[in-house]
Amino acid sequence: MIKMIAFYHNKPGAWFNHEYYAGKHADMVHRLLKPMGLIKFEVSQGTSGLDPKSPPPYLTVASVTFETEKALRTAFDKHKDELLADVPNFTNLQPELQICKVLL
């Protein structure tokens, strides 16, 4: 399996609307990518660094999982403009994207 992870780095002045993301953006992800082979969509909200008193290095980390890299890239290439156009509705950050092979 293959996963694409979106990292939203925490930095001064950054904001992230988790309510919007969990509702409207998540609905969009499912509507667009599920018919193209989306297996799993996960979203995690950062709460702290290793030290519980430290800020989280990432405000949010999200991932989409597909069976193959070809399926992931085909789906993302087809819908990336619509998905990325929604980003300003929930954050002032640009996601850093990484493709990963799922080992476990």
C-alpha atoms as a printed R data frame, in Angstrom:
    type eleno elety resid chain resno       x      y       z
1   ATOM     1    CA   MET     A     1   0.000  0.000   0.000
2   ATOM     2    CA   ILE     A     2   0.967  3.618  -0.581
3   ATOM     3    CA   LYS     A     3   0.200  6.655   1.539
4   ATOM     4    CA   MET     A     4   0.432 10.371   0.858
5   ATOM     5    CA   ILE     A     5   0.941 12.403   4.014
6   ATOM     6    CA   ALA     A     6   0.211 16.130   4.325
7   ATOM     7    CA   PHE     A     7   2.180 17.890   7.061
8   ATOM     8    CA   TYR     A     8   0.938 21.275   8.267
9   ATOM     9    CA   HIS     A     9   3.904 22.783  10.146
10  ATOM    10    CA   ASN     A    10   3.253 24.823  13.266
11  ATOM    11    CA   LYS     A    11   4.882 28.247  13.010
12  ATOM    12    CA   PRO     A    12   4.213 31.748  14.346
13  ATOM    13    CA   GLY     A    13   0.956 33.149  12.993
14  ATOM    14    CA   ALA     A    14  -0.264 29.775  11.725
15  ATOM    15    CA   TRP     A    15  -3.910 28.821  12.125
16  ATOM    16    CA   PHE     A    16  -5.898 25.726  11.285
17  ATOM    17    CA   ASN     A    17  -9.685 25.289  11.433
18  ATOM    18    CA   HIS     A    18 -10.037 21.629  12.442
19  ATOM    19    CA   GLU     A    19 -13.839 21.807  12.474
20  ATOM    20    CA   TYR     A    20 -13.928 22.857   8.811
21  ATOM    21    CA   TYR     A    21 -11.296 20.263   7.893
22  ATOM    22    CA   ALA     A    22 -13.076 17.403   9.684
23  ATOM    23    CA   GLY     A    23 -16.369 18.353   8.082
24  ATOM    24    CA   LYS     A    24 -16.254 20.004   4.690
25  ATOM    25    CA   HIS     A    25 -12.721 19.163   3.516
26  ATOM    26    CA   ALA     A    26 -12.959 15.545   4.691
27  ATOM    27    CA   ASP     A    27 -16.260 15.192   2.823
28  ATOM    28    CA   MET     A    28 -14.561 16.520  -0.316
29  ATOM    29    CA   VAL     A    29 -11.652 14.096   0.056
30  ATOM    30    CA   HIS     A    30 -14.023 11.148   0.387
31  ATOM    31    CA   ARG     A    31 -16.305 12.280  -2.452
32  ATOM    32    CA   LEU     A    32 -13.431 12.775  -4.905
33  ATOM    33    CA   LEU     A    33 -10.975 10.053  -3.934
34  ATOM    34    CA   LYS     A    34 -13.096  7.130  -2.704
35  ATOM    35    CA   PRO     A    35 -14.330  6.277  -6.232
36  ATOM    36    CA   MET     A    36 -10.688  6.316  -7.371
37  ATOM    37    CA   GLY     A    37  -9.478  3.768  -4.829
38  ATOM    38    CA   LEU     A    38  -9.070  5.609  -1.517
39  ATOM    39    CA   ILE     A    39  -8.712  2.936   1.181
40  ATOM    40    CA   LYS     A    40  -8.183  5.085   4.260
41  ATOM    41    CA   PHE     A    41  -8.145  8.770   5.247
42  ATOM    42    CA   GLU     A    42  -6.662  9.745   8.613
43  ATOM    43    CA   VAL     A    43  -6.334 13.147  10.271
44  ATOM    44    CA   SER     A    44  -4.391 13.892  13.466
45  ATOM    45    CA   GLN     A    45  -4.377 17.202  15.339
46  ATOM    46    CA   GLY     A    46  -1.088 18.076  17.034
47  ATOM    47    CA   THR     A    47  -1.336 18.631  20.781
48  ATOM    48    CA   SER     A    48   2.305 18.952  21.909
49  ATOM    49    CA   GLY     A    49   5.855 17.951  21.214
50  ATOM    50    CA   LEU     A    50   7.545 15.193  23.205
51  ATOM    51    CA   ASP     A    51   7.591 17.547  26.186
52  ATOM    52    CA   PRO     A    52   3.900 17.935  27.093
53  ATOM    53    CA   LYS     A    53   4.471 21.648  27.699
54  ATOM    54    CA   SER     A    54   5.954 22.259  24.233
55  ATOM    55    CA   PRO     A    55   3.903 23.239  21.196
56  ATOM    56    CA   PRO     A    56   3.294 20.589  18.543
57  ATOM    57    CA   PRO     A    57   5.714 20.709  15.587
58  ATOM    58    CA   TYR     A    58   2.700 20.147  13.293
59  ATOM    59    CA   LEU     A    59  -0.796 21.577  13.720
60  ATOM    60    CA   THR     A    60  -2.205 18.720  11.667
61  ATOM    61    CA   VAL     A    61  -0.986 15.612   9.861
62  ATOM    62    CA   ALA     A    62  -3.334 13.958   7.371
63  ATOM    63    CA   SER     A    63  -2.915 10.939   5.133
64  ATOM    64    CA   VAL     A    64  -4.681  9.141   2.311
65  ATOM    65    CA   THR     A    65  -3.945  5.488   1.590
66  ATOM    66    CA   PHE     A    66  -4.286  3.688  -1.749
67  ATOM    67    CA   GLU     A    67  -3.398  0.200  -2.909
68  ATOM    68    CA   THR     A    68  -0.797  1.398  -5.443
69  ATOM    69    CA   GLU     A    69   1.233  4.507  -6.114
70  ATOM    70    CA   LYS     A    70  -0.249  4.666  -9.609
71  ATOM    71    CA   ALA     A    71  -3.789  4.792  -8.163
72  ATOM    72    CA   LEU     A    72  -2.783  7.490  -5.663
73  ATOM    73    CA   ARG     A    73  -1.052  9.624  -8.290
74  ATOM    74    CA   THR     A    74  -3.910  9.217 -10.775
75  ATOM    75    CA   ALA     A    75  -6.471 10.292  -8.171
76  ATOM    76    CA   PHE     A    76  -4.400 13.190  -6.884
77  ATOM    77    CA   ASP     A    77  -3.465 14.421 -10.365
78  ATOM    78    CA   LYS     A    78  -7.137 14.458 -11.338
79  ATOM    79    CA   HIS     A    79  -8.374 16.259  -8.208
80  ATOM    80    CA   LYS     A    80  -5.383 18.192  -6.823
81  ATOM    81    CA   ASP     A    81  -6.567 21.572  -8.114
82  ATOM    82    CA   GLU     A    82  -9.919 21.278  -6.335
83  ATOM    83    CA   LEU     A    83  -8.405 19.839  -3.153
84  ATOM    84    CA   LEU     A    84  -5.621 22.430  -2.934
85  ATOM    85    CA   ALA     A    85  -8.010 25.290  -3.770
86  ATOM    86    CA   ASP     A    86  -9.876 24.469  -0.536
87  ATOM    87    CA   VAL     A    87  -6.755 24.860   1.653
88  ATOM    88    CA   PRO     A    88  -7.257 28.611   2.362
89  ATOM    89    CA   ASN     A    89 -10.670 27.762   3.834
90  ATOM    90    CA   PHE     A    90  -9.069 25.899   6.760
91  ATOM    91    CA   THR     A    91  -5.484 27.158   7.127
92  ATOM    92    CA   ASN     A    92  -2.974 29.807   6.135
93  ATOM    93    CA   LEU     A    93  -0.334 27.071   5.697
94  ATOM    94    CA   GLN     A    94   0.648 25.163   2.579
95  ATOM    95    CA   PRO     A    95   0.874 21.417   3.203
96  ATOM    96    CA   GLU     A    96   4.171 19.650   2.724
97  ATOM    97    CA   LEU     A    97   3.331 16.418   0.886
98  ATOM    98    CA   GLN     A    98   5.229 13.146   1.062
99  ATOM    99    CA   ILE     A    99   4.569  9.775  -0.600
100 ATOM   100    CA   CYS     A   100   5.350  6.750   1.583
101 ATOM   101    CA   LYS     A   101   5.312  2.997   1.140
102 ATOM   102    CA   VAL     A   102   3.376  1.434   4.018
103 ATOM   103    CA   LEU     A   103   5.581 -1.191   5.671
104 ATOM   104    CA   LEU     A   104   3.424 -2.278   8.624
